[in-house]
Amino acid sequence: DGQYVFGVWDSNNNIKPYIQQDIVLPAGNYRLSVDVHCPGRSTSTDRLGEQCLYAGENTAYVKDLIADCGTGDEYPMQTMSLEFSIGAEQAYKPLTIGFSTTNGYFVLTGPKICSS
């Protein structure tokens, strides 16, 4: 809803944080989107690593979708999306959606699913 954020930071990169939920959807085409923030410490993209939006086996990486991660915590959130399909055989079965990283840093809010 954009009123709350989920944020993770680990300077040692020892954790593999994620946030996920199982959902059930009818057959169809969908778009999962979130507003995300993964800033670098300078003009590099050193914090922009393996942050990943997923729906089942479908994945989208922040580094592939967002060209400029920003250089500070004031940098605005950026929307990223993942399109996926649910076939008749997968309809109404649990599907795990979520966001994860292996480099220990992200902030996200506003997850949404809509038919596409």
C-alpha positions, 0 to 999 in steps of 0.5 A: 500500500506504500505506507510501510516498507520492508528493509534489509541491511547487512554490511557483512553480507552474511544473511540471505533475506527474503520476504514471500507469500504463497498465493492462489490464482486462476489461470491467466497472465499476470504482472507482479510489481514492487517499488524497490530501493537498492542504492550504491555508496557512490556512483558504482552499483556495489549494492545492486547485486542479486536482489530478485523478484520472483513468482514461482520459477519466474525471476527478475533481477533489479540489476537487469531492470533498473539502470541507475540504483542511486547513490544514497538512501534519499534516492526515490523508490523505483518500480520493477515488474515481473510478468508470468503466466499460470496455466490450467494445470497450475491454476488454484495451486499455491504459488510462492511470490516474493523478493530476496537477495544474496548481498544483504541490502534492499528496501521495498514497498507496494507489492501488487499483482494484476492481470496483464 
